[in-house]
Amino acid sequence: MSAVKELATLLAALHDALRCGVVVWVQDRLATEPRVLAAAPRALPPPPAADLPADGTPQRLVVAGEELLVARIGGSQRAWVAVGPLQHASLDDAERLVPFVHLLVGTQLQAAVEVEQAAMELAERYEEINLLYTTSEILGRTVSLGEAAQIILTDISETVGARRAAILVHDRVTDTLQAVAALGVPPDEVPPIAADDPHSVSARVFRTQHPMLVEPDELPCEAERPYREGVMMSVPILWAAPDGGQPLGVVNLSGRRAGQLFTAGDQKLVAAIATQIGTAIQNARLVRTSLSQQRLVQEMQLAHDLQMKLLPDTAVVRPDAEVSARVVPAESVGGDFYHLFPLGPSRTGAMIGDVSSHGYRAALIMALAMSASAIHAQATDDPGEMLRALHASLQEELQSTEMFISAFYAVVDRERRELRYANTGHPHAFVIGTDGTVTRLPALDPPLGMVDDAPQAAVRPWRKGEDLLVLFTDGISDARDRRGRRLGEAPVLETVVALRDRATDEIVDRVFDVLALHTGDTPRRDDLTLVVLRS
């Protein structure tokens, strides 16, 4: 049974017991005059509100030709109880009944008011809970932020009764607040607002991370005119980062229907929705960042694969030479390289290079060096002339990037039993004889790109099928362990000497085993390249 019906039942019982009429009038909050809430046996129309008593003292009033006793009922609602006319008693006798009736009706009416308020509050909370659930559901769908924001903004506006609204999101590139959704105006007609604008409510709320209620003439801002009507409530969109709240944007609501003011409950509701929006914005950004990183990783892996394909297959110089080689970049791509050239009967060219630094810039120089050296190696038998021509081809790129290349190039001639070479700043080039003798092939000139002088060439004996040409970059000798200690040349050369009679593949594998044992899980600082040739 509703509260009003319970009140009507009470009034009917009073009428039967007291043999008098009873009527209750109420004046709603926005109404100008009172109305009948309940009555027994009949409803008498209320007089004007100005004629009704202002307190609980009974007052005699003539209503519809009947003389009644009327008193104000205490409580949060404006209400009155009227008693009369009496059938078996005078009005003087009725005055003794009024306090009793007043108490009963007042208690019942207050209970009815509380029930009604509770029902209204429950209905409001239901709308808010439903809105929060709906918002969460919308943000969980695979829709764009703009579409989700427009739907959410419409739902918020309907719940709090706002005719105009906008969701502004901070653009980190331009440092502006830009509309992703709007109500009462197309989003693309809302101009962006600088985050440091001193006159903008949205900018101030974004900077301070605190909500604001502003009057129509307070902090006027031309950019906010499209969605500002009357009092405006502005609430920050925040993402709860581990180091504190991170502002992401602003929700603005204005033009509330029926001229009502925004309440603290409205502000809490919008703040809760804004938090959900903030989480969605941050998640979208993290997803974009993750996708960008994935694409970058994929592109770097592709670049790595392409760079590895630039390096020649060691089988290209068979049967004139047995060669094994390995390149391991410090990053996805690097500046270390080797090249092999079949130069005709019994002659094999072998080259190793190390572009200063590493990473993608060094990789670009490496690719150019690989391409140019393939051409120049076929044009001359002189290693010095080949490196001079290579330097001429790369000079402009080396100057513009301020990089240089340490390079070693040798031509092994099995028939003449000689090795001709040129060395421009490469420190790790050796010939290891069958007796274990280690001979360094010294750098005769500075690295390519440092000077313009033509590289020199040198020649030395070569024992066919016995001597080993061993070339490696300083990434191997400079490899560090957990304590920062260098591997050095000695362990590399000792390993090669001990295995000098074995296949070149086995020698390369064992050197890298020694390297791995020394470095463990220590990150690589430089590219690693090793070439072992027997001819």
Buried (B, 14 or more C-beta within 10 A) or exposed (E): EEBBEBBBBBBBEBBEEBEBBBBBBBBEEEEEBBEBBBBBEEBBEBBEBEEBBEEBEBBEBEBEEEEBBBBBBEEEBBBBBBBBBBEEBEBEEBEEBBEEBBEBBBEBBBEBBBBBEEEEEEEBEEBBEEBBEBBEEBBEEEEEBBEBBBBBBEBBBEBBBBBBBBBBBBEEEEEBBBBBBBBBBEBEEBBBBEBEBEEBBBBBBBBEEEBBBBEEEEBEBEBBEBBBBBBBBBBBBBBEEEEEEBBBBBBBBBBBEEEEEBEEEBBEBBBBBBBBBBBBBBEBBEEEEEEEEEEEEEEBEEBBEEBEEBBBEBEEBEEBBBBBBBBBBBBBBBBBBBBBBBBEEBBBBBBBBBBBBBBBBBBBBBBBBBEBBBEBBBEBBBBBBBBBBBBBBBEEBBEEBEBBBBBBBBBBBBEBEEBBBBBBBBBBBBBBBEEEEBEEBEBBBBBBBBEEEBBBBBBEEBBBEBBBBBBBBBBBBBBBEEEEEEBEBEBBBEBBBEBBEEEBBEBBBBBBEBBEEBBEEEEBEBBBBBBBBBB
